[in-house]
Amino acid sequence: MNKQAQLVCAWCGPAMVVVTMVGWLLAGILPVPPAADSTAAEVVAFYTGNVNLVRLGLALAAIGVCLVGPLVAVIAIQMLRMEGRAPILTVLQVLSGAVTWVMLMVPMIMLNVAAFRPERSPEATQVINDLAWILFFTPIGPFVIQNLSIGGAILGDRAVRPVLPRWIGYANIWIAFLFCPAVLAYFFKSGPFAWHGIFVFWLGLLAYSVWAVLMGLSLRRAILDEPDHEPVPGAVPAAR
């Protein structure tokens, strides 16, 4: 049963990407979200162009990003196999992963709030939209810490048969650095470093999507390869 539960959690990584992207497509966020330099009237026009479809898509995206929680949980279970008695990186991954879970959900809820009452003041809708997108992309700290924790645990796994291959560890470290340009969205309303630009929206979106799919599929393989009666790391053998 435990393996089956872990496998379901692992599949939540790819599922999160699919469900969220479908929601964004329905809402009209893909291929490009409302630009950071859009006027208040243009922002309102986005939410009122096809109200029900926008609301449906944003609701689906809000559900989709929730699936990262189970993925964080199964990453932690497999990291415990790597670290043994002092799982400090596992704790860091759980804490930072929980924060990233919230940081993904809250902006999606805020976008739903913007679409909920389109007759409000255009300036108020613009503020909600600004806050949602800036909150979605710029708080990179927890994401970076999570990826570095995972990468460190994988590279530090000295078992004869490591839980995950070392290249997954390096991939986590590289993806962590790909999030860094997102902080420039604080300073730009147009161009590649604005929140709708290639170095924030597309780089961040692709990096996180690749990470979720990569971790989900690699964890699936690790779970299937795990012995049914593997000893718990750091456990003291029972007295005979």
N, C-alpha and C positions, 0 to 999 in steps of 0.2 A: 504493500500500500504506500509505503514511504517513497519508493522509487516512482510510482505512478504520480504521486502528488508533485514530486520534484520535476518530472517530465512535463506535467501541465504548466508548472511555473516557468520552465525553460521556454516552452512554446509561446508564453506571453510576450517574450521579446519581439519576435517577428510579428505576432498578432498586433502588438501595440502600433508598430509602424504601419501595417496595412489599414487598420481601423482608423487611425488618426489621419492618414493621407486621404482615405476615401472621404472622411468628413470634411477635410480642407478643400478637396476638389468640389464637393457639393456646395460648400459655402462660398466658393470663389476666391479662396485664399491662395490656392495654387493656380497658375504658376507663380504669381507674385501677390503678396498681401497689400493692403492699402499703404501707399507710400508714406514715409515719415514727413515729407513736405506737403502732404495733402491739406487742402483747406478744410475747415469745419464742414462746409457744404458738401465737399467731395467725400468726406468720411461718412456723413449721414447717407449720402447717395449709395454708398457701398452696402450699408445695412438695410436700406429700404428698396433696393433694386428688385429683389425677390425675397421678401421677408421670410416666408415659411421655409424656403430652401436654405437660406442662410442660417436660420435657427436650427433646422434639422442637421445641417452639416456641422455647426459648432457644438451642438449637443453630442453628436457622434464623436467628434474629436475630444470632447471633455471625458467621454467614457474611455476612449482609446488610450489616452495618456495615463489613465489609472492602472493600466496593465503593467506599468513599470514596477509597481510594488512587489508583485510575486517574483519578478525577475531578480530584484534586489535580494529577496529572501533566499532564493536558491543559489545565488552567487555566494551568499554568506555561508550556507551549508557546505558548499564545495571548498570555500576558502578555509574553513575549519579543518578540513582534511589536509590542507597544505601547511598550516601554521603550527599545529600541535598545542603545547601547553600555554603559550602566551600569544593568543590571537589578536594582537593589537591592530593589525591591518584589517582584520575581519570586523572589529568593532568600528574602526574608522569608516569602512565601507558601508556598514549598516547605518551609521549616523548620517553620513553624507548622502547616502542613497535615499534615506527617508526625507531629507531636506529637498533633494532634487525632485522627488515625487510630488511634494507640495508645490515646488516652484514651477512644475509643469501644469499641475491641476488648477492652481489659482488663476493664472492668466487666461486659461480657457474658460473658466467660470466668468471672469470679467468680460470677455468678448461676448459671452451669452447675455450678460447684463446690458451691454451696449446695444445688442439686438432686441432686447426685451421691450424697450419703450422708445421707439424711434421718434416719437413726437416730442420728446424732451428738447431742451435747448441744444442746438448744434454744438455749441462750445463744450457743454457737459459731455456729450457723446465723444467728442474729440479727446477730451481729457481721459475718459475711461479707455478709449482705444490706445492712446499714447502709453498710459500706465501699463496696460496689458502687454503690449509688445516689448516695451523696455524691460518689464519684469520677466518676460519669457526668455529674453536673449542675454541680458547683461550680467546677471548674478552667476558668474562662471565658477566661483570658488568651490562650491560643493561638488560640481561636476568634475573639476580638475582633481580634487582630493580623492573622489571616488575612483576615478580611473587610475591614478597613481597608486592607490592602495591595492587595487586589483593587480596591476602590473607588478608591483613589488612582491606581492604574495606568490604570484606565478613564477617570477624569476628566482625567488628564494626557496622554491620547492625542490628539495634535494632527494626526493624519493627515487627509487630505481625506476618506477613508472610514474612520472609526474601526473597530477590530476589533469592539467591542461598543458598543451605544448608551449614552449617558450615564446614562439612567435606571437601567440595571443597576448602575452605579457607586453611585448614590445608594441603591439598594435594599440593596447590600452594607453600606453605612455604617449605615443604619437597622437592619438585622438585627443588626449587631454590638452596638448598644445594647440590643436586645431580649434579649440573653443576660445582661445585667448583673444583673437581679433574682435570678438563680440563686444568687448568693453568700449570700443571706439564708437558704438552706436550712441553713447552719451553725447558725443560731440558733433555728429554729422546728421543732417536732415536729407541729404541727397548724396548720390554717388555710391561707390562700392562698400563704404563703411557705414552707411545708414542701415537701419534695421531691415530694410527691404533689399539691401545690396548683396552682392555676391559673397563678400567676405563675412557677412553676419548671417543673413537668412539662409543662403544656399550652402555655405561651408558648414555652418552649425547644424543645419537640418540633415545634410548628408552624413556628417561625422557621427551624429547621434543615432541616426537610422542604421548606419553600418555597424556601429557598436552594439545596438540592441539585437540585430540579426546575428552578428558574429558571436556574441555571448550566448544567445539562446541556442544556437546550433552546436556550438562547441561544448556547452554544458550538457546538452542532450547526449552527446557522445560520451562525455565523462560519466554521466549517471548510468548509462547502459553498460559501460565498462567496469563500473564499481563492483567489487565482490560483494556478495550478499551478506557476508559476515565479516566485513572489514573491521579490525579493532579500532576503537575510538582513539584519536591521537592524544597522547599524554595520559591515557587511562592506566591505572595500576592493576596488574593482573590479579585476579581473585586468588586467595589462599586456598591451597589444596588440603 
